[in-house]
Amino acid sequence: MTNLEVQIATLPPNDDRTIEQVAALLIEGFKAHAPHAWPNRPAALEEVQESLGEDRITRIAVDDKGEIVGWIGGLSHYDGNVWEIHPLVVKTSQQGRGIGRQLVRDFEDIVRKRGGLTIWVGADDEDNMTTLAGVDLYPNLLHHLARIRNLRRHPYEFYQKLGFVIAGVIPDANGRGKPDIFLAKRVGE
């Protein structure tokens, strides 16, 4: 599949139509692997509205037809030194075309301009997509983490391709055997 060039812009805070599209994209994008994250329109709209607050970044990717095909949000931590990607979603039919990569690069540029030093992201494994899922990580957490393997297109490898490193894991974050994998990347001087 070829890369799709998109225009990336700040999500307009008073554009109800665009906000509705982003909320629908969020529901669609997480339906397969984390349907409980944003299970319905009210939950998704609440997430999008929160992304418009102070100390936030909220950017959309728009294709040449004016359709929203991606969204990235971010929260500031540690007095702006660290920024969390929350969330990142690309329209299912457009995944693998470079949209997520473009959104993350844009996010990095904004964080850098704001004086941020590090970006981090949590990548849950609730569907046994890695070797960290379905096992008790506590007896030797670092052993398991050092030997992580991707079994079914878990997004941690997407972030690694963009220069992120695995910085840790929270065992059982989403229930027994369902960890949250943390990745981080230095972007500032």
Phi, psi and omega in degrees: 000136181278154177294146178251119176284131181231161171265133179248131183215163175290137177297120181292127186291339184247017182258090185301322181297315180292319179299319177297318179297319180294319178298318178296321178297320179297314179298312181299315186292332182255001184301318187287318188247344178210063185297338180281344183300305177223081190284343185208173183302312180301318180295317180293317178298322178298317178298316180295316179299320178297328182292346182271001184283177177299154180053038178232158170236134178215114187231145179241151173252127183238130180278181184290351176263001181086009180273137176283121184243359178193159180209139173228137176237159180208149181238143179272138175226164174051053178055034177087359178288330184234138177235137178258131170283119180199106351258183169231127180215139177235139178310130186308316182289349182248003181295147180085011182247015175089003182292313178301317179299316179297319179295317180294317179300317177298316178301315178302316180299316180295315180300315179301314180296332179273002178088010179290153182251327187221144171243140175226160179212143173260134181235096183295148172236091181258356186235028179054047181270346178229171177285356177275344182271150175076009179231161175275107183281343189294323183301327180204071186305311183295327176300311180296316183296320180294338184248022181301141174226146178270120183263329186208066174054042174293144186289354182300327180289329174302312181293322177300321178297338179264009176098003177282153174239152175289122184254352180163181179209144172252107178297147173058024182299328183244021185120165183305126179076015181234086186277167170246123182262126180260133177235148182218158179211135174280131179235345183249170180275000000 
